[in-house]
Amino acid sequence: MTTTAPVTATPQPPRGAEIRRHELAAFLRSRRERIAPEQVGLPRGTRRRTPGLRREEVAQLSAVGITWYTWLEQARDIQVSVQVLDALARTLLLDASERAHLFQLAAAADPTPAASCPSVTPALRETLRALEPFPACVQNSRYDILAYNRTYARLMGDLDAVPPEDRNCMLLVYTDSDWRAAIVHLEETMRLMAARLRASMAGHLGEPAWKMLLKRLECESPEFRENWRRYEVVGNRSKTKEFLNPYVGHLTLEHTDLWLGPQAGPRLVTYTPKNEETRERLERLYELAAGPREPREQRTP
């Protein structure tokens, strides 16, 4: 009698997606365990045995379900939105390199300006430089600051000290204490900017980066929520603006948008002095501005 040996299936190596899920799970655990509760405003307590944060704490701080987050750390095959990845990156206090690694492991594109932005040409950089001592920057229709010169960096505090992913005029006006203190007519400015954002957003409904910005503003600013509920819409226009600069004092400036293409997308924003006193103070501010003289630009981590 002839017997046939049982056929044993050859183990297949893990697929790329599965490997990424396990790497993502390990990375999240390692980042969670390194953060002390005090770093995110939580009490340590006397019975904590978990190093760093608990899973439920990360889920709560990121506004996601505990079951869903647990599955993520268990390398389950689940879909992860860029909004959730952004929230996790903030909760886990990831730096630029760690944030880029998180999105890469999740096979997702980071929509923040810190990760990707329209290229700023050498000619445009030279224009920013040539405009000094007048403040100038390049923004997109979502108010992300894509590049800026030395004087703009110190117009409302220290923009260089702001993390690249937070260099957004809407966020700064509504949540940054330095910017809020520098704007003379703050309430009017906030209401106008919310109305301009609503007008711009009509052409970008459903896009992840816009949804992320809107959700963050609504979560972090009661004033934004109130202004957003007004459903006001305002187009772009030049106007006089006043600032209380922390370095040189009161500035009265004419704000102008110069569009860089046929569509209402990226624009060159300039501030020119309305009087001789402001002109002299801008010159002093330019001399006081620290750091290299090259216009700053968002770069891929």
C-alpha positions, 0 to 999 in steps of 0.5 A: 500500500502506497501512502502519500505524505501530506502536503504542507503549505509553504508559509507566505511572507507577510504582505507589505500592507500587513508589515506596515500595520504592525510597524504602525502599531509598534510605533504608536505604542512606543510613542504612547509609552514615552509621554508622561501624563503631566505633559498632556495635562492629565494627573498621574495618580497613585495606581498608574502601572502603565508607562506613559499614557493609557490607550483610553487616554490617547483615544480620549485626547484624540477624540476617537473610540477606545475600541478603534484605537485598540484595534489600531495598536493591535495591527487590525486591518482598519481604515485610518483617515488623515484627520485621525492621524493628525489628531494622533500626531498632536496627542502623541507630541510627534515632531516633524520627522515622527509625524512624517513617519506616522503618515508613511506607515499609514500609507497616507498623504499628510495634507498639512503645509509642513508636509507639502506645499506649492513650490516657491520659485527663486523669483518669488523668494527674491521678491520677498527679499526685495520687499523688505523692510515691508512685511510680505508672505505667500499664503494659499486660500486656506491661510497656510503661510507657505513662505515669508520674509524677515519682517513678516516673521516678527510682525506679530511675534516670532513666527519662526518659533511656531511649528510649521504645521501651525503656521496658518493665519486662521489658527494663529489669529484665533488661538495664538496669544502673541498674534491676538495681542498684536492685532488692534481690531481683533474681533473685527479681524476674526469675524472677517477672516471666518467669512473669507474662509467660508467663501474660499471653502466653497470650492474645496468641500470634502478635501481632507486638509480643509476639513482638518483645519475646520475641525481644529478651529471648532475644537479649539476656539469658541469664538470661531464657532460663534463666527462660523455659525453666522454664515457670513461670506466676504470676498478678498479686498485690500484694507488698512490694518493696525498692529501693536508690534511687541518690538517697535510699537504701533504700526498702520499698514495697507494690506494687499493681496497679489494673486499668483495665478488665474484662480483664487489660490496662492497669493503674495500678501504685502503690508506697506506703511500708511505713514512715515512713522510706520515706515521708520518702525518697519525699518527698525523691525527689519534690523531687529529681526533675528535669523538668516536673511533668506525668506522662510519657506515650508519644507518637507520633513 
